[in-house]
Amino acid sequence: MPASPLHPPAKMRRSILFACAASLVAATPRDMRVHERRDEVPSGFVAEGPAPADQVLNLRISLTQNDPTGLEDALYATRTPGAGQYGQNLSKEQVNAFVAPSPDTVSAVNAWFSPHNLTSTTISPAGDWLRVQMTVEQANNLLDANYTTFTHQKTGKKTFRTLSYSIPASMNGHVNLVCPTTMFPIEARRSPVASSVARRSVMSSLTQRDTPISCNLTVTPTCIQGIYGLPATLATQSGNRIGVAGFDNEYVDEADLKLFLQNYRPDLNASTTFEVQSVNNGQDPQNQSLAGAEADLDIQWTVGLASGVPVTFYSVGETNGASGLEDWVDLANALLSEDTPPHVFTTSYSWNEPNVTESMARSLCNMYAQLGARGTTVIFSSGDGGVDGGVGGEQCPEFVPTFPSTCPFVTSVGATAFLPPEEAAPYSSGGFSNIFARPSYQDTAVSKFLTQLGDTYEGKYNASGRGFPDVSAQGADMVSVYQG
């Protein structure tokens, strides 16, 4: 058959095939590897279709640090009683030296972004976290992703997530994670602000400090001072500061705080207040109708017990349309960027650990290690969902730990009830991590506990995981003032 445009000769056909193969290689110059994926959409979310191509995303990218093991060793050296460096806080510069990415990592990531005309902004003092603003279309191309619009059935909030994403093979060893991607903004659990706990009408005995019987029904700052021997006198150590985290558009009302102090700490100046620091355009509008029950409670009890120690409320705004752990990353970076971060930082929110990707959990935990090495005690509530994380015991073949309480570099606090004796509050969470191994400082206590427990609940928890909470204190029937 004679040659024609539809039937080129064999030599020409070979040339066309080679040209097609070359064009395919040129179209996909990157050897992309799936970095993270999830097999199904989390319960409560419904896919509404592809995310709008022009929707702007604020992606955070965690880069590999040059010496995370050195940071952990330094943390334990400065925080272990009896160690030669005990109590010697690291400077910001010393911490940054451990966590800064290598020059090779920085160059590799810049080379990845350059063909896409993307510019990154460093958002951590060590340069190990970047923020890159891009459209959904750009993100899909950069990450071989498929961003979709998901609606949370309970809240009605829309969010943009992908069930998998990839990075070039050349980025392995340089990039830890990209977010928001596969982790959905499941609402963080708050510590309870109202609960119904059965009470004994009469205490069997009083504590050595003669705690008033009324504390068995209503817990006030005076009760806590008596139970734990906290001083009521004003603090005198200069430079002390306590930070309190605020999420989910929870705001503190100064009028509520003033009324709280008038009723329960009349010995303090009723004009005692707090500072506000905004993260991600977080607000504190001072409109009593917008006050948050959780934020009010947290600040009232912090100010009411700290007796003159300055308190800062960190109001964290939402990005990417919904509150997710990327906002927690921004808060941690804001703290690490301060020359003198608070001596104590406390958060009354938690996530069920299965809802947190391992890469995110480890990245945030590393940030808390950095704060700890600089002298900040990082405190988290253990959660209010009980041993099953609030997902329902009969539907929970395994117990559900909470994060960040499972991070070995934070202090996890559970709740007790009844006076005396103190008992675990029925809703207070506790258990063992499925991500973090048991730290050596827990070996003695946990081994004793597991021996006493025997084979009870065998198979429902990870006996080799980090146990929590570390300590527990009164957390039931705490008074607060809310919207007047």
C-alpha positions as CSV (number, residue, x, y, z in Angstrom):
1,M,0.0,0.0,0.0
2,P,1.5,3.4,-0.9
3,A,2.6,5.7,1.8
4,S,0.1,8.4,2.9
5,P,-0.4,10.8,5.8
6,L,-2.7,8.2,7.4
7,H,-0.3,5.3,6.8
8,P,3.3,6.6,7.0
9,P,6.2,4.3,6.1
10,A,7.7,2.1,8.9
11,K,10.7,4.4,9.4
12,M,8.5,7.4,9.8
13,R,6.2,5.4,12.2
14,R,9.2,4.6,14.4
15,S,10.1,8.3,14.4
16,I,6.6,9.3,15.5
17,L,6.6,6.7,18.3
18,F,9.9,8.0,19.6
19,A,8.6,11.6,19.4
20,C,5.5,10.6,21.4
21,A,7.6,8.8,24.0
22,A,9.8,11.9,24.3
23,S,6.7,14.2,24.7
24,L,5.4,12.0,27.5
25,V,8.7,12.2,29.3
26,A,8.7,16.0,28.8
27,A,5.1,16.3,30.1
28,T,6.0,14.4,33.3
29,P,9.6,15.3,34.1
30,R,9.1,14.6,37.8
31,D,9.3,11.1,39.2
32,M,6.4,11.6,41.6
33,R,5.9,9.4,44.6
34,V,2.8,9.2,46.8
35,H,3.8,10.8,50.1
36,E,0.6,10.5,52.1
37,R,-2.8,9.1,51.4
38,R,-6.0,8.0,53.1
39,D,-8.4,5.3,51.8
40,E,-11.7,6.9,52.7
41,V,-13.3,10.2,53.7
42,P,-13.7,10.7,57.5
43,S,-17.1,10.1,59.0
44,G,-19.2,13.3,59.0
45,F,-17.7,14.7,55.7
46,V,-19.5,14.7,52.3
47,A,-17.7,15.3,49.0
48,E,-19.4,18.1,47.0
49,G,-17.2,17.9,43.9
50,P,-13.8,19.3,42.7
51,A,-12.6,22.3,44.6
52,P,-12.7,25.6,42.6
53,A,-9.6,25.8,40.5
54,D,-9.1,29.5,41.6
55,Q,-9.6,28.8,45.3
56,V,-6.5,30.0,47.1
57,L,-4.8,27.6,49.6
58,N,-2.2,28.5,52.2
59,L,0.0,25.4,52.3
60,R,2.5,24.8,55.1
61,I,5.5,22.6,54.2
62,S,7.6,21.0,56.9
63,L,11.2,20.5,55.9
64,T,13.6,17.9,57.2
65,Q,15.7,19.2,60.1
66,N,19.4,18.7,60.3
67,D,19.6,17.2,63.8
68,P,16.3,16.4,65.5
69,T,17.9,13.7,67.6
70,G,20.3,16.3,69.0
71,L,17.4,18.5,70.0
72,E,15.8,15.6,71.9
73,D,19.0,14.8,73.7
74,A,19.5,18.4,74.6
75,L,15.9,18.6,75.9
76,Y,16.4,15.6,78.2
77,A,19.8,16.9,79.4
78,T,18.2,20.2,80.5
79,R,15.0,18.7,81.9
80,T,16.1,15.6,83.7
81,P,16.7,16.1,87.5
82,G,20.2,15.2,88.4
83,A,21.6,15.7,84.8
84,G,24.6,18.0,84.5
85,Q,22.7,20.5,82.4
86,Y,19.5,20.4,84.4
87,G,17.7,23.7,84.4
88,Q,20.0,25.3,81.8
89,N,17.6,26.5,79.1
90,L,18.7,26.6,75.5
91,S,18.7,29.9,73.7
92,K,16.6,30.4,70.5
93,E,19.8,30.3,68.5
94,Q,20.9,27.0,70.1
95,V,17.5,25.4,69.3
96,N,17.5,26.7,65.8
97,A,20.9,25.2,65.1
98,F,19.3,21.7,65.7
99,V,16.2,22.2,63.7
100,A,17.3,24.3,60.7
101,P,17.2,22.5,57.4
102,S,20.4,21.8,55.5
103,P,21.4,24.1,52.6
104,D,20.8,21.1,50.3
105,T,17.2,20.8,51.5
106,V,16.6,24.5,50.9
107,S,18.1,24.4,47.4
108,A,16.1,21.3,46.5
109,V,12.8,22.7,47.6
110,N,13.5,26.0,45.8
111,A,14.2,24.0,42.6
112,W,10.9,22.2,43.1
113,F,8.9,25.4,43.3
114,S,10.7,27.4,40.6
115,P,9.1,25.9,37.5
116,H,5.7,26.5,39.0
117,N,6.5,30.2,39.6
118,L,5.8,29.7,43.4
119,T,7.4,31.7,46.1
120,S,7.7,30.4,49.7
121,T,7.8,32.4,52.9
122,T,9.6,31.1,56.0
123,I,7.3,31.0,59.0
124,S,9.5,29.5,61.6
125,P,12.6,31.0,63.2
126,A,14.8,28.1,62.1
127,G,13.5,28.0,58.5
128,D,12.1,24.5,58.8
129,W,8.5,25.5,58.0
130,L,7.4,27.3,54.9
131,R,4.1,28.8,53.8
132,V,3.3,28.8,50.1
133,Q,0.1,30.5,48.7
134,M,-1.3,28.9,45.6
135,T,-4.5,28.1,43.8
136,V,-6.1,24.7,43.9
137,E,-5.1,24.3,40.2
138,Q,-1.5,25.0,41.1
139,A,-1.6,22.6,44.1
140,N,-3.1,19.8,42.1
141,N,-0.3,20.2,39.5
142,L,2.5,20.6,42.1
143,L,1.4,17.6,44.2
144,D,-0.4,15.4,41.7
145,A,-3.4,15.9,44.0
146,N,-7.2,16.1,43.6
147,Y,-8.4,18.8,45.9
148,T,-12.1,18.3,46.6
149,T,-14.7,20.4,48.4
150,F,-16.0,18.6,51.5
151,T,-18.8,19.7,53.7
152,H,-18.9,18.8,57.4
153,Q,-22.5,17.6,58.0
154,K,-22.7,18.8,61.6
155,T,-21.2,22.4,61.2
156,G,-22.0,23.0,57.5
157,K,-18.4,24.3,57.1
158,K,-16.7,23.6,53.8
159,T,-13.1,22.6,53.5
160,F,-10.7,21.7,50.7
161,R,-8.8,18.5,51.0
162,T,-7.3,15.7,48.9
163,L,-7.2,12.0,49.7
164,S,-3.6,11.7,48.5
165,Y,-0.7,13.8,47.4
166,S,2.7,13.1,45.9
167,I,6.1,14.8,45.9
168,P,9.0,14.3,43.5
169,A,11.4,11.4,44.4
170,S,14.1,14.1,44.6
171,M,12.2,15.6,47.6
172,N,12.4,12.4,49.7
173,G,14.6,13.2,52.7
174,H,13.9,16.9,52.3
175,V,10.1,17.3,52.9
176,N,8.3,15.9,55.9
177,L,4.7,16.9,55.1
178,V,2.5,19.3,53.2
179,C,-0.7,20.5,54.8
180,P,-3.6,20.9,54.5
181,T,-3.8,17.8,52.4
182,T,-5.1,14.5,53.6
183,M,-5.8,15.5,57.2
184,F,-9.4,16.8,57.7
185,P,-10.3,19.7,60.1
186,I,-12.2,17.5,62.5
187,E,-13.2,19.8,65.4
188,A,-10.8,19.7,68.3
189,R,-12.4,18.5,71.6
190,R,-12.6,21.1,74.3
191,S,-12.4,20.5,78.0
192,P,-15.9,20.5,79.5
193,V,-17.4,23.7,80.7
194,A,-20.6,22.2,82.0
195,S,-21.0,18.7,83.4
196,S,-23.3,16.7,85.6
197,V,-21.3,14.6,88.0
198,A,-22.9,12.8,90.9
199,R,-21.8,14.3,94.2
200,R,-21.6,13.0,97.8
201,S,-23.7,15.1,100.0
202,V,-21.2,15.0,102.9
203,M,-17.5,14.5,102.7
204,S,-16.2,11.6,104.8
205,S,-13.3,13.7,106.0
206,L,-11.4,16.9,105.4
207,T,-8.0,17.3,103.9
208,Q,-5.2,18.4,106.1
209,R,-5.7,21.9,104.9
210,D,-9.3,21.8,106.1
211,T,-10.9,22.4,102.7
212,P,-14.4,23.8,103.1
213,I,-17.2,21.2,102.7
214,S,-18.7,23.5,100.0
215,C,-15.9,22.5,97.7
216,N,-17.5,19.1,97.4
217,L,-20.3,20.8,95.4
218,T,-18.8,23.9,93.8
219,V,-15.0,24.3,93.1
220,T,-13.7,27.9,93.4
221,P,-10.2,29.3,93.3
222,T,-10.2,29.3,97.1
223,C,-10.9,25.5,97.0
224,I,-7.9,24.9,94.7
225,Q,-5.7,27.1,96.9
226,G,-6.6,25.0,99.9
227,I,-6.4,21.6,98.2
228,Y,-3.0,22.1,96.6
229,G,-1.5,24.8,98.8
230,L,-1.3,27.5,96.2
231,P,-0.3,30.9,97.5
232,A,-2.9,33.7,97.4
233,T,-0.2,36.3,97.7
234,L,0.9,38.2,94.6
235,A,3.8,36.8,92.6
236,T,7.1,38.6,92.9
237,Q,9.3,36.9,90.3
238,S,9.8,39.3,87.5
239,G,9.6,38.0,83.9
240,N,7.1,35.2,84.6
241,R,4.3,34.9,82.0
242,I,1.6,32.3,81.3
243,G,0.2,31.8,77.8
244,V,-3.4,30.5,77.1
245,A,-4.4,29.2,73.7
246,G,-7.8,30.1,72.1
247,F,-9.2,28.3,69.0
248,D,-12.5,27.9,67.2
249,N,-13.4,31.6,67.3
250,E,-13.6,31.5,71.1
251,Y,-13.1,34.9,72.7
252,V,-12.6,36.2,76.2
253,D,-14.8,38.9,77.7
254,E,-13.1,41.2,80.2
255,A,-16.4,42.0,81.9
256,D,-16.9,38.3,82.6
257,L,-13.4,38.1,84.1
258,K,-14.0,41.2,86.3
259,L,-17.2,39.6,87.7
260,F,-15.4,36.3,88.3
261,L,-12.7,38.1,90.2
262,Q,-15.2,40.1,92.2
263,N,-17.0,36.9,93.3
264,Y,-14.2,34.4,93.7
265,R,-10.9,36.4,94.1
266,P,-12.0,39.6,95.9
267,D,-8.5,39.9,97.3
268,L,-7.2,40.5,93.7
269,N,-7.7,43.8,92.0
270,A,-10.9,43.4,89.9
271,S,-9.2,45.4,87.1
272,T,-6.7,42.6,86.7
273,T,-6.7,41.6,83.1
274,F,-4.8,39.9,80.3
275,E,-3.0,40.7,77.1
276,V,-4.2,39.5,73.7
277,Q,-1.8,38.3,71.0
278,S,-3.3,37.6,67.6
279,V,-2.2,34.6,65.4
280,N,-3.6,34.3,61.9
281,N,-5.7,37.4,62.4
282,G,-7.3,35.9,65.5
283,Q,-9.7,38.4,67.2
284,D,-10.9,39.3,70.7
285,P,-13.8,41.7,70.0
286,Q,-14.8,42.4,73.6
287,N,-18.5,41.8,72.9
288,Q,-20.1,39.9,75.7
289,S,-22.5,38.2,73.3
290,L,-19.6,36.8,71.4
291,A,-17.7,35.5,74.5
292,G,-16.8,31.8,74.3
293,A,-17.5,29.6,77.3
294,E,-14.2,27.8,77.0
295,A,-12.1,30.9,76.5
296,D,-13.8,32.6,79.4
297,L,-13.3,29.6,81.7
298,D,-9.6,29.2,80.7
299,I,-8.7,32.9,81.3
300,Q,-10.7,33.2,84.5
301,W,-9.1,30.3,86.1
302,T,-5.6,31.2,84.9
303,V,-5.8,34.8,86.1
304,G,-7.7,33.7,89.2
305,L,-5.0,31.3,90.3
306,A,-1.8,32.9,89.0
307,S,-2.2,35.8,91.5
308,G,-0.4,38.5,89.6
309,V,1.5,36.6,87.0
310,P,0.9,38.3,83.6
311,V,-1.3,36.2,81.3
312,T,-1.4,36.4,77.5
313,F,-4.4,35.0,75.5
314,Y,-3.3,33.8,72.1
315,S,-6.3,34.2,69.8
316,V,-5.8,31.9,66.8
317,G,-7.8,32.6,63.6
318,E,-8.8,30.1,61.0
319,T,-7.2,29.7,57.6
320,N,-8.2,27.7,54.6
321,G,-11.9,28.0,55.6
322,A,-11.8,25.8,58.8
323,S,-9.8,25.3,61.9
324,G,-7.2,22.7,61.4
325,L,-3.9,21.6,62.9
326,E,-2.1,23.9,60.4
327,D,-3.3,26.7,62.7
328,W,-1.7,24.9,65.6
329,V,1.5,24.9,63.7
330,D,1.3,28.6,63.2
331,L,0.7,29.1,66.9
332,A,3.7,27.0,67.8
333,N,5.8,29.0,65.4
334,A,4.6,32.3,66.8
335,L,5.7,31.1,70.3
336,L,9.1,29.9,69.0
337,S,9.6,33.3,67.2
338,E,9.3,35.1,70.5
339,D,12.6,36.1,72.2
340,T,11.1,35.2,75.5
341,P,8.1,32.8,75.2
342,P,5.8,32.2,78.2
343,H,7.2,30.1,81.0
344,V,4.0,28.1,80.9
345,F,1.7,27.6,77.9
346,T,-1.6,25.8,78.4
347,T,-4.2,24.5,75.9
348,S,-7.6,23.1,76.8
349,Y,-8.2,21.5,73.4
350,S,-7.3,18.1,72.1
351,W,-7.7,15.8,69.0
352,N,-8.3,12.1,68.9
353,E,-5.0,10.7,67.9
354,P,-6.4,8.6,65.0
355,N,-7.7,11.8,63.4
356,V,-4.1,13.2,63.2
357,T,-1.6,12.0,60.6
358,E,1.6,10.6,62.0
359,S,3.7,13.1,60.1
360,M,1.7,16.0,61.6
361,A,1.8,14.5,65.1
362,R,5.5,14.1,65.0
363,S,6.1,17.6,63.5
364,L,4.0,19.3,66.1
365,C,5.5,17.3,68.9
366,N,9.0,18.3,67.7
367,M,7.9,22.0,68.0
368,Y,6.8,21.4,71.6
369,A,10.2,19.8,72.3
370,Q,11.8,23.1,71.0
371,L,9.7,25.1,73.4
372,G,10.6,22.7,76.3
373,A,14.3,23.1,75.5
374,R,13.9,26.8,75.8
375,G,12.2,26.6,79.2
376,T,8.5,26.6,78.4
377,T,6.3,24.0,80.1
378,V,3.7,23.0,77.6
379,I,0.5,21.8,79.1
380,F,-2.5,20.1,77.4
381,S,-5.8,18.7,78.7
382,S,-5.9,14.9,78.4
383,G,-9.4,15.2,76.8
384,D,-13.0,14.8,77.9
385,G,-14.0,11.8,75.9
386,G,-13.0,9.1,78.4
387,V,-10.9,6.1,77.4
388,D,-12.6,5.7,74.0
389,G,-12.2,9.3,73.0
390,G,-15.9,9.9,73.0
391,V,-16.6,7.8,69.9
392,G,-18.8,5.3,71.7
393,G,-17.5,2.3,73.8
394,E,-19.4,-0.5,72.1
395,Q,-18.3,0.8,68.7
396,C,-14.7,1.1,69.8
397,P,-12.8,-2.2,69.7
398,E,-9.7,-0.3,70.7
399,F,-9.3,2.6,73.1
400,V,-8.7,6.0,71.5
401,P,-5.8,8.2,72.8
402,T,-5.7,11.9,72.4
403,F,-3.2,14.2,70.8
404,P,-1.1,16.3,71.8
405,S,-1.3,14.6,75.2
406,T,0.5,11.6,73.6
407,C,3.5,13.7,72.7
408,P,6.2,12.8,75.2
409,F,7.5,16.4,75.4
410,V,4.3,17.9,76.9
411,T,2.6,17.6,80.3
412,S,-0.8,16.0,80.0
413,V,-3.3,16.9,82.7
414,G,-6.4,14.8,83.5
415,A,-9.4,15.7,85.6
416,T,-10.4,14.5,89.1
417,A,-13.6,14.9,91.0
418,F,-14.8,14.5,94.6
419,L,-13.2,15.8,97.7
420,P,-11.8,13.7,99.3
421,P,-10.7,11.3,98.1
422,E,-10.0,12.5,94.6
423,E,-11.1,10.2,91.9
424,A,-10.8,10.3,88.2
425,A,-13.6,12.3,86.7
426,P,-15.7,9.9,84.6
427,Y,-15.2,11.8,81.3
428,S,-11.4,12.4,81.7
429,S,-9.3,10.8,79.0
430,G,-6.3,8.6,79.4
431,G,-4.5,5.8,77.8
432,F,-1.5,5.0,75.5
433,S,-0.3,6.4,72.2
434,N,-0.3,4.4,69.0
435,I,2.3,6.8,67.5
436,F,4.8,7.7,70.2
437,A,6.8,5.0,72.1
438,R,6.9,5.1,75.8
439,P,9.6,7.5,77.0
440,S,12.2,6.2,79.5
441,Y,11.0,8.5,82.2
442,Q,7.7,6.6,82.3
443,D,9.2,3.1,82.5
444,T,8.9,2.6,86.3
445,A,5.4,4.0,86.7
446,V,3.9,2.4,83.6
447,S,5.5,-1.0,84.3
448,K,3.9,-1.0,87.8
449,F,0.6,0.1,86.4
450,L,0.6,-2.6,83.7
451,T,1.5,-5.3,86.3
452,Q,-1.5,-4.2,88.4
453,L,-3.8,-4.1,85.4
454,G,-2.9,-7.6,84.2
455,D,-4.8,-8.9,81.2
456,T,-7.7,-6.5,81.7
457,Y,-8.5,-4.7,78.4
458,E,-5.8,-6.7,76.7
459,G,-5.7,-5.9,73.0
460,K,-7.5,-2.6,73.4
461,Y,-4.4,-0.4,73.9
462,N,-0.7,-0.2,73.0
463,A,1.1,-1.2,76.1
464,S,4.4,0.1,74.7
465,G,3.1,3.6,73.9
466,R,3.5,6.8,75.7
467,G,1.0,6.8,78.6
468,F,-1.1,9.8,79.6
469,P,-2.1,11.8,81.5
470,D,1.0,12.7,83.5
471,V,-0.8,14.3,86.4
472,S,-4.5,15.0,87.3
473,A,-6.2,17.7,89.2
474,Q,-9.6,19.0,90.1
475,G,-11.6,19.4,86.9
476,A,-15.3,19.0,87.8
477,D,-17.8,21.6,88.9
478,M,-15.5,24.5,88.4
479,V,-17.3,27.9,88.6
480,S,-17.1,30.4,85.8
481,V,-18.8,33.5,84.6
482,Y,-20.2,33.4,81.0
483,Q,-21.9,36.3,79.2
484,G,-22.6,37.9,82.5
